[in-house]
């Protein structure tokens, strides 16, 4: 059996010598890619490639909806931007139920959140540092959550994990990351902490806000979650209105004949009901790009760039002639035999070219191998160029802020 890339080269050579194929290429198509898709990806596997003017360059099983796995996060990302805007910050408020005397808060420390999915150890230390600045070293009661709370990527209904972190029980790397943000901090300074004495709340005063933590902006928050394809997107879909609202928005931004090709049972990609066709996936990606453009941003600001960003695409398409040329979103869910890769390619001759590969019934390692081999061929045919992008290595906690309630930080 001939190697698929060797076969592709032969097909392209034949196409360049044949008048009909050459005419089709001049008209905007890439006829040789159809044979490459069948040979490399498999005849029944869905793939769609579209030029910036909307011209289809390749369509194979492009209207067939299959499970998209974490590509479901693309419409959720769009819904979040539509509802909140790229500069939105989630808020977590810490309040006290008693007076502060001699370094002790008499009562409970209350915590309420409006849905921050990126509240982790470093952020807890930032809050503990601010509480220490208020003179609070001890709390006679406990840490009491008011409503749903996410901490360290998990539901923390009773705030037990957050309480440990505020007490100073965090990995050394978390404290090092926070300490590094302050050039004047001592190299071996004590970890900010609060001691909870777990006594009864005397209830001597109404709760009053002490520290307000504001997450990093939604744009960089979603970028980090998309880079690693974190399934904390499930509660984010709820923040955007729920899976049904995300699905309704997704259907509204694609052509009418594609709306039935979108089904979302959740906004993260694990629900067995989720379905998406390759051509609808491309239209959703382009809708996301349009939303970003309206605020002066681009796809590279919210999705991983292959071979550059840490996460799902760091080791893929990372060769010198490929790195930085693909921005996209992966999807993997082995239980459903789902593996996907959608994205956009910057080119020197065709503008931006968009693609979606939605594999089904193929083992994940093999599906990824096929996706990368096909994109290697596609990149070569498109005269791809690197995106205008440089990875921002600033720690996430550096973009968050913890403010003393009622006034500026001292």
Residue pairs with C-beta under 8 A, 6 or more apart in sequence:
2 10
4 36
4 39
4 40
4 373
5 40
5 373
5 376
5 377
7 35
7 36
7 39
8 32
8 35
8 36
8 39
8 40
8 377
11 32
11 35
11 36
12 32
12 381
14 21
15 21
15 22
15 25
15 31
15 32
16 22
21 31
21 32
24 31
25 31
28 51
28 53
28 55
28 57
29 55
29 56
29 57
29 58
30 49
30 57
30 58
30 381
32 381
33 49
33 57
33 58
33 377
33 378
33 381
34 58
34 60
36 374
36 377
37 45
37 47
37 58
37 60
37 374
38 60
40 370
40 373
40 374
40 377
41 47
41 60
41 357
41 359
41 370
41 371
41 374
42 362
42 370
43 60
44 61
45 60
45 61
45 357
45 358
45 359
45 360
45 362
45 370
46 60
46 61
46 62
46 64
46 66
46 277
46 278
46 356
46 357
46 358
46 359
46 360
47 58
47 59
47 60
47 61
47 62
47 278
47 355
47 356
47 357
47 358
47 374
48 56
48 58
48 59
48 60
48 62
48 277
48 278
48 279
48 281
48 282
48 355
48 356
49 56
49 57
49 58
49 59
49 353
49 354
49 355
49 378
50 56
50 57
50 279
50 282
50 353
50 354
50 355
51 57
51 350
51 351
51 353
52 350
52 351
52 352
52 353
52 354
53 351
56 62
56 279
57 353
59 278
59 279
61 278
62 277
62 278
62 279
63 258
63 261
63 277
63 279
64 277
64 278
65 260
65 261
65 262
65 263
65 275
65 276
65 277
65 280
66 275
66 276
66 277
66 338
66 358
66 359
66 360
67 272
67 274
67 275
67 276
67 333
67 336
67 337
67 338
67 360
68 269
68 274
68 275
68 276
68 281
68 331
68 338
68 340
68 358
69 269
69 270
69 274
69 330
69 331
69 332
69 333
69 336
69 338
69 339
69 340
70 229
70 231
70 233
70 268
70 269
70 329
70 330
70 331
70 332
70 333
70 340
71 269
71 276
71 281
71 329
71 330
71 331
71 340
71 342
71 356
71 358
72 264
72 266
72 267
72 268
72 269
72 271
72 274
72 276
72 331
73 225
73 226
73 229
73 233
73 267
73 268
73 269
73 329
74 281
74 284
74 285
74 288
74 303
74 329
74 342
75 246
75 247
75 249
75 250
75 262
75 264
75 267
75 284
76 233
76 236
76 237
76 240
76 246
76 267
76 268
77 222
77 226
77 288
77 302
78 249
78 250
78 253
78 284
78 287
78 288
78 291
79 237
79 240
79 241
79 245
79 246
79 249
79 250
79 267
80 218
80 222
80 236
80 239
80 240
81 218
81 219
81 222
81 288
81 291
81 292
81 295
81 302
82 240
82 249
82 291
83 239
83 240
83 241
84 218
84 239
85 218
85 295
86 217
86 218
86 219
86 292
86 295
86 297
87 217
87 218
87 219
88 217
88 218
89 214
89 215
89 216
89 217
89 218
90 113
90 114
90 115
90 116
90 117
90 118
90 214
90 215
90 218
90 221
91 113
91 114
91 116
91 212
91 213
91 214
91 215
92 111
92 112
92 113
92 114
92 116
92 119
92 123
92 127
92 212
92 213
92 215
93 111
93 112
93 113
93 209
93 211
93 212
93 213
93 405
94 109
94 110
94 111
94 127
94 131
94 209
94 210
94 211
94 212
94 213
95 109
95 110
95 111
95 112
95 207
95 208
95 209
95 210
95 405
96 105
96 107
96 108
96 109
96 110
96 136
96 139
96 207
96 208
96 210
97 107
97 108
97 109
97 110
97 141
97 201
97 203
97 205
97 206
97 207
98 105
98 106
98 107
98 108
98 140
98 141
98 201
98 202
98 203
98 204
98 205
99 105
99 106
99 107
99 204
99 205
100 106
100 134
100 135
100 136
103 135
103 136
103 137
103 138
104 136
104 137
104 138
104 139
104 140
105 136
105 138
105 139
105 140
106 140
106 202
106 204
107 139
107 140
107 141
107 201
107 202
107 203
107 204
107 205
108 139
108 141
108 142
108 143
108 144
108 201
109 131
109 139
109 141
109 142
109 143
109 144
109 166
109 194
109 196
109 210
110 143
110 144
110 145
110 146
110 207
111 143
111 144
111 145
111 146
111 149
111 159
111 162
112 145
112 146
112 147
113 119
113 147
113 148
113 149
113 150
115 148
115 150
115 235
115 236
115 238
115 239
116 150
116 213
116 215
117 150
117 153
117 221
117 225
117 230
117 232
117 233
117 235
117 236
118 215
118 216
118 221
118 224
118 225
118 232
118 396
118 400
119 150
119 151
119 152
119 162
119 213
119 215
120 151
120 152
120 153
120 174
120 396
120 397
121 152
121 165
121 170
121 171
121 174
122 174
122 177
122 178
122 395
122 396
122 397
123 213
123 215
123 397
123 400
123 402
124 151
124 162
124 165
124 166
124 170
125 165
125 170
125 174
125 175
125 178
125 191
125 192
126 178
126 213
126 397
126 400
126 402
127 166
127 211
127 213
127 402
128 165
128 166
128 168
128 192
128 193
128 194
129 178
129 192
129 402
130 211
130 402
130 403
130 404
130 409
131 166
131 192
131 194
131 210
131 211
132 192
132 193
132 194
133 404
133 409
133 410
134 210
134 211
134 404
136 194
136 210
137 193
137 194
137 195
138 194
138 195
138 196
138 197
139 194
139 195
139 196
139 197
140 197
140 199
140 201
140 202
141 196
141 197
141 198
141 199
141 200
141 201
142 163
142 196
142 198
143 159
143 162
143 163
143 166
143 196
144 159
145 156
145 157
145 158
145 159
145 162
148 155
148 157
148 235
149 155
149 156
149 157
149 159
149 162
150 156
150 232
150 235
151 159
151 161
151 162
151 165
152 161
152 165
153 230
153 232
154 161
156 162
163 196
164 170
166 193
166 194
166 196
167 193
167 194
167 195
167 196
168 191
168 192
168 193
168 194
170 191
175 191
177 395
177 397
178 397
179 185
179 187
179 189
180 395
181 395
181 397
181 398
208 405
209 405
209 406
210 404
210 405
211 402
211 403
211 404
211 405
212 402
212 403
212 404
212 405
213 400
213 401
213 402
213 403
214 400
214 401
214 402
214 403
215 221
215 400
216 396
216 399
216 400
217 399
219 297
219 301
219 302
220 392
220 396
220 399
221 396
222 236
222 302
223 301
223 302
223 303
223 304
224 230
224 396
225 232
225 233
225 236
226 302
226 303
226 304
226 329
227 303
227 304
227 309
227 310
227 311
227 312
227 313
228 310
228 311
228 312
229 269
229 311
229 312
229 329
229 330
229 331
229 332
231 268
231 269
231 270
232 268
233 267
233 268
233 269
234 266
234 267
234 268
234 270
236 267
237 243
237 246
237 266
237 267
237 268
238 267
240 246
240 267
243 264
243 265
243 266
243 267
243 271
244 264
246 264
246 267
247 262
247 263
247 264
250 262
250 264
250 284
251 259
251 262
253 283
253 284
253 287
254 261
254 262
254 280
254 283
254 284
254 287
255 283
258 277
258 279
258 280
258 283
261 275
261 276
261 277
261 279
261 280
262 275
262 276
262 277
262 280
262 284
263 273
263 274
263 275
263 276
264 271
264 273
264 274
265 271
265 272
265 273
265 274
266 274
269 331
269 333
270 333
272 336
276 284
276 358
277 358
278 342
278 356
278 357
278 358
279 356
281 340
281 342
281 356
281 358
282 342
282 354
282 355
282 356
285 299
285 329
285 342
285 343
285 344
285 354
285 356
286 354
288 299
288 302
289 298
289 299
289 344
292 298
292 299
292 301
292 302
299 327
299 344
300 327
300 387
300 388
300 389
303 327
303 328
303 329
303 343
304 311
304 312
304 313
304 314
304 327
304 328
304 329
304 330
305 313
305 324
305 326
305 327
305 387
305 389
305 391
306 313
306 316
306 317
306 318
306 322
306 323
306 324
306 325
306 326
306 327
306 328
306 343
307 313
307 314
307 315
307 316
307 317
307 318
307 319
307 322
307 323
307 324
307 325
307 326
308 314
308 323
308 324
308 389
308 391
309 391
312 330
313 326
313 328
313 330
316 368
316 372
317 323
317 325
317 326
317 372
317 375
317 376
317 379
321 379
322 375
322 376
322 379
322 384
323 386
324 386
324 387
324 389
325 345
325 346
325 379
325 384
325 385
325 386
325 387
326 343
326 344
326 345
326 375
326 379
326 384
327 343
327 344
327 387
327 389
328 341
328 342
328 343
328 344
329 340
329 341
329 342
329 343
330 340
330 341
331 338
331 339
331 340
331 341
331 342
331 358
332 338
332 339
332 340
332 364
334 364
336 360
337 359
337 360
337 361
337 362
337 363
338 358
338 359
338 360
339 359
339 362
339 364
339 367
339 368
339 371
340 356
340 357
340 358
340 359
341 356
341 357
341 368
341 371
341 375
342 354
342 355
342 356
342 357
342 358
343 354
343 355
344 352
344 353
344 354
344 355
345 352
345 353
345 354
345 355
345 378
345 379
345 382
345 384
346 352
346 384
346 385
346 386
346 387
347 353
347 382
347 383
347 384
347 385
348 383
348 384
348 385
349 382
349 383
350 382
350 383
353 378
353 382
355 375
355 378
357 371
357 374
357 375
359 367
359 370
359 371
362 370
403 409
404 410
